[in-house]
């Protein structure tokens, strides 16, 4: 497979992942962290870090908006729920270095 085609497929898969996460507002970031070891904030940070490698500075709020589909504060107000004690306990066990 040519590099151009591979990159296009990877970009399309990224866009589908982001769209899926934007649709699944019922899935909390702590759920993602506990099950997969990453969350929407991680994805937006990776996006920002990859841009920086190309000399492109993207402020964290703008990178998060790419992933959340809206400003992060708006998403939190609409969809974020308080983590349960069980979720917090699982997070501490599974992801002690995440911050």
C-alpha positions in Angstrom: 0.0 0.0 0.0 1.3 3.4 -0.9 2.0 5.8 2.0 -0.5 8.3 0.7 -3.3 5.7 0.7 -2.3 4.5 4.2 -2.3 8.0 5.6 -5.7 8.7 4.0 -7.1 5.5 5.6 -5.6 6.3 9.0 -7.1 9.8 8.8 -10.5 8.4 7.9 -10.3 6.0 10.8 -9.4 8.8 13.1 -12.4 10.9 11.9 -14.7 7.9 12.5 -13.3 7.4 16.0 -13.9 11.0 16.8 -17.4 11.0 15.3 -18.2 7.8 17.3 -17.0 9.4 20.6 -19.0 12.6 19.8 -22.1 10.5 19.4 -21.5 8.4 22.5 -21.9 11.2 25.0 -23.2 8.5 27.5 -19.7 7.1 27.7 -17.7 9.0 30.3 -14.0 9.7 30.0 -13.4 7.7 33.2 -15.1 4.7 31.6 -12.8 5.0 28.6 -9.8 5.3 30.9 -10.8 2.3 33.0 -11.4 0.1 30.0 -9.0 1.3 27.4 -6.4 3.4 29.2 -7.1 6.6 27.2 -9.9 9.1 27.0 -11.1 12.0 24.8 -8.6 14.3 26.6 -5.8 11.9 25.8 -6.8 11.8 22.1 -6.9 15.6 21.9 -3.5 15.8 23.6 -2.1 13.3 21.1 -3.6 15.4 18.2 -2.0 18.6 19.7 1.4 16.9 20.2 1.4 15.5 16.6 0.7 19.0 15.3 3.6 20.4 17.4 5.9 17.9 15.8 5.0 19.6 12.5 5.6 23.1 13.9 1.9 23.8 14.3 0.8 25.1 17.7 -2.8 24.2 18.6 -4.0 25.5 22.0 -5.4 22.7 24.2 -9.0 24.1 24.1 -8.9 24.0 20.3 -7.6 20.5 20.2 -10.3 19.4 22.6 -12.9 21.0 20.5 -11.7 18.8 17.5 -12.4 15.7 19.6 -15.4 16.8 21.6 -17.1 18.6 18.6 -17.8 21.6 20.9 -15.9 23.6 23.5 -14.8 21.3 26.3 -16.6 23.3 29.0 -19.9 23.0 27.0 -19.5 19.3 26.7 -18.8 18.9 30.4 -21.9 21.0 31.3 -24.1 19.0 29.0 -22.7 15.4 29.4 -20.2 14.9 32.1 -21.5 13.0 35.1 -19.9 12.7 38.6 -17.8 9.6 38.7 -19.1 6.9 41.0 -17.0 5.6 43.9 -16.5 2.3 42.0 -15.4 4.2 38.9 -12.9 6.3 40.9 -11.6 3.1 42.6 -11.1 1.4 39.3 -9.4 4.4 37.9 -6.9 4.6 40.8 -6.1 0.9 40.3 -5.9 0.9 36.5 -4.4 4.3 35.7 -2.4 5.7 38.6 -0.1 7.7 36.3 -2.9 9.4 34.2 -3.3 13.0 34.9 
